[in-house]
């Protein structure tokens, strides 16, 4: 059995670790509150623009934007939203696993994949597995700004426009609640045509082909709307991922603190036993010595 | 009376939703007024005042810093880049924004900076104009 002094040092170091994990838990908790708030604030815009694009997909426009045209799939791109920092449980790994699974399916069909990555952890992972990373952005912080996201997104949309990729997916974590975050893959381009069914035809009131009046012209307007749409989708995904990161970290740090507490208890018990054993031994020695005299 | 549903959202959140008798918006090609059963319309907005006339005749004012306007016969969606409720507009902040924009313009180096500064100035000027109007209306 380890000596009492060794155990004491061990207990001290575990206690220090516990202090750190507990502090991180508290920090994550307050950051999570802000992050979920931001996520909820960004949601209405994302929902409304999604609806508008849904209407747009139902219209019979005079001009077909390249973002709306389905092509034969030879290459696909994944826009991956990961975290900048670790210590957030299995959040990133679960997402990467889902992506890798999808990539494998594409490979079986002979389709190559490319990646555009947000967040340090994602960059490190996809470099390591040897994926082709065409663009990345990191260091987004707790309050990601749209400006920081645009460069990477543009690299992807350019690749799509030039025909280097034929389909774009967005991979990020979906915030279900504090305890649950779910990896989610969604098709970004070409626009997955959403049919709202009867409800929307009733809403718009026409069952025959219709089109918008475009002011000033369809080409530039569709471009504006669809670009905004992509931006808002990516922004929403990033903001949501921050909320996921903080809540996952909070949960991970809470269980780490709990585990540290358990270890301290066990060590304390071992320490007490070792101390007791030492005293017993000393007593035995004294008694033995006295008997010899 | 026929009404039209209005949703005004910006990236920072939901600003207004509800029924309206008429909506006036600063479209790129000039101000548009939208009554219920308007034909589907899609247009860009320029910075300016967006007014929502409610069923009871009261008017709500918003400031939009550009964005997209989508009209369906029974639905108006305003996707604003930045939107402010009239009563939240802070005059001092608006003046500051304008000064900042002008400064940026005088210091602008490349074309890109200039374009951005001009856009900022246009927004700030529109905001000042908007404030002016509100002041008159409340007086």
Interface residues (C-beta under 8 A of the other chain):
Chain A: X41 X42 X44 X45 X48 X49 X51 X52 X55 X56 X59 X146 X203 X204 X205 X210 X211 X212 X213 X214 X215 X216 X221 X224 X225 X228 X232 X235
Chain B: X7 X9 X10 X11 X12 X13 X14 X27 X28 X29 X39 X40 X41 X42 X43 X44 X68 X70 X72 X73 X74 X75 X77 X79
